[in-house]
């Protein structure tokens, strides 16, 4: 059943949280499972994909995807609720 925004509780809105990282510097790796990126690129995080330990997250940049370290010296995390 459709709910208008005024009928939707804050806890229900949380399921629409989007996490994006901004690359603070380039990241390169020879592992095919890893996501390489350049400084300034925006990375969409997908936390539903698991693997590579707790300090690694799965991300996408356009058609490219893979794991990368969620390190504050490497990327700046931004969260949006839509």
VENBEL-V666835 format. One record per residue. N is the residue number from 1. RES is the residue in one small letter. SS is DSSP state (helix for helix, strand for strand, loop for the rest). NEAR is the number of other C-alpha atoms within 10 Angstrom. D_FIRST is the distance of its C-alpha to the first C-alpha in Angstrom with 1 decimal. Layout:
# VENBEL-V666835
n=N res=RES ss=SS near=NEAR d_first=D_FIRST
n=N res=RES ss=SS near=NEAR d_first=D_FIRST
This chain:
# VENBEL-V666835
n=1 res=x ss=loop near=3 d_first=0.0
n=2 res=x ss=loop near=6 d_first=3.8
n=3 res=x ss=loop near=8 d_first=6.5
n=4 res=x ss=loop near=7 d_first=9.9
n=5 res=x ss=helix near=9 d_first=12.8
n=6 res=x ss=helix near=6 d_first=14.2
n=7 res=x ss=helix near=8 d_first=11.4
n=8 res=x ss=loop near=11 d_first=11.6
n=9 res=x ss=loop near=10 d_first=14.5
n=10 res=x ss=helix near=9 d_first=17.4
n=11 res=x ss=helix near=8 d_first=17.1
n=12 res=x ss=helix near=8 d_first=13.6
n=13 res=x ss=helix near=12 d_first=15.3
n=14 res=x ss=helix near=12 d_first=18.1
n=15 res=x ss=helix near=10 d_first=16.4
n=16 res=x ss=helix near=11 d_first=17.0
n=17 res=x ss=strand near=11 d_first=20.7
n=18 res=x ss=strand near=15 d_first=23.1
n=19 res=x ss=strand near=16 d_first=26.7
n=20 res=x ss=strand near=19 d_first=29.5
n=21 res=x ss=strand near=20 d_first=33.2
n=22 res=x ss=strand near=18 d_first=36.0
n=23 res=x ss=strand near=20 d_first=39.1
n=24 res=x ss=loop near=17 d_first=42.1
n=25 res=x ss=loop near=13 d_first=44.5
n=26 res=x ss=loop near=13 d_first=44.7
n=27 res=x ss=strand near=16 d_first=43.9
n=28 res=x ss=loop near=11 d_first=45.6
n=29 res=x ss=loop near=11 d_first=45.7
n=30 res=x ss=loop near=8 d_first=47.1
n=31 res=x ss=loop near=10 d_first=44.5
n=32 res=x ss=loop near=10 d_first=42.3
n=33 res=x ss=loop near=13 d_first=39.2
n=34 res=x ss=strand near=21 d_first=39.6
n=35 res=x ss=loop near=22 d_first=38.2
n=36 res=x ss=loop near=19 d_first=41.1
n=37 res=x ss=strand near=21 d_first=40.6
n=38 res=x ss=loop near=13 d_first=42.6
n=39 res=x ss=loop near=13 d_first=42.9
n=40 res=x ss=loop near=13 d_first=40.3
n=41 res=x ss=loop near=15 d_first=37.7
n=42 res=x ss=strand near=20 d_first=34.0
n=43 res=x ss=strand near=24 d_first=32.5
n=44 res=x ss=strand near=19 d_first=28.8
n=45 res=x ss=strand near=23 d_first=28.5
n=46 res=x ss=loop near=17 d_first=26.4
n=47 res=x ss=loop near=13 d_first=26.7
n=48 res=x ss=loop near=8 d_first=25.0
n=49 res=x ss=loop near=12 d_first=28.4
n=50 res=x ss=loop near=12 d_first=31.0
n=51 res=x ss=loop near=12 d_first=34.8
n=52 res=x ss=loop near=14 d_first=38.0
n=53 res=x ss=loop near=9 d_first=37.9
n=54 res=x ss=loop near=9 d_first=36.2
n=55 res=x ss=loop near=11 d_first=37.9
n=56 res=x ss=strand near=17 d_first=36.5
n=57 res=x ss=strand near=21 d_first=33.1
n=58 res=x ss=strand near=23 d_first=31.8
n=59 res=x ss=strand near=23 d_first=31.4
n=60 res=x ss=strand near=18 d_first=31.2
n=61 res=x ss=strand near=15 d_first=33.2
n=62 res=x ss=loop near=9 d_first=32.3
n=63 res=x ss=loop near=5 d_first=33.1
n=64 res=x ss=strand near=12 d_first=35.1
n=65 res=x ss=strand near=19 d_first=33.7
n=66 res=x ss=strand near=19 d_first=35.2
n=67 res=x ss=strand near=24 d_first=35.9
n=68 res=x ss=strand near=24 d_first=37.8
n=69 res=x ss=strand near=17 d_first=39.0
n=70 res=x ss=loop near=17 d_first=37.0
n=71 res=x ss=loop near=11 d_first=40.2
n=72 res=x ss=loop near=11 d_first=40.4
n=73 res=x ss=loop near=9 d_first=43.7
n=74 res=x ss=loop near=17 d_first=42.0
n=75 res=x ss=strand near=23 d_first=38.6
n=76 res=x ss=strand near=15 d_first=36.9
n=77 res=x ss=strand near=17 d_first=33.3
n=78 res=x ss=strand near=11 d_first=30.8
n=79 res=x ss=strand near=11 d_first=27.2
n=80 res=x ss=strand near=10 d_first=24.5
n=81 res=x ss=strand near=10 d_first=21.1
n=82 res=x ss=loop near=9 d_first=18.8
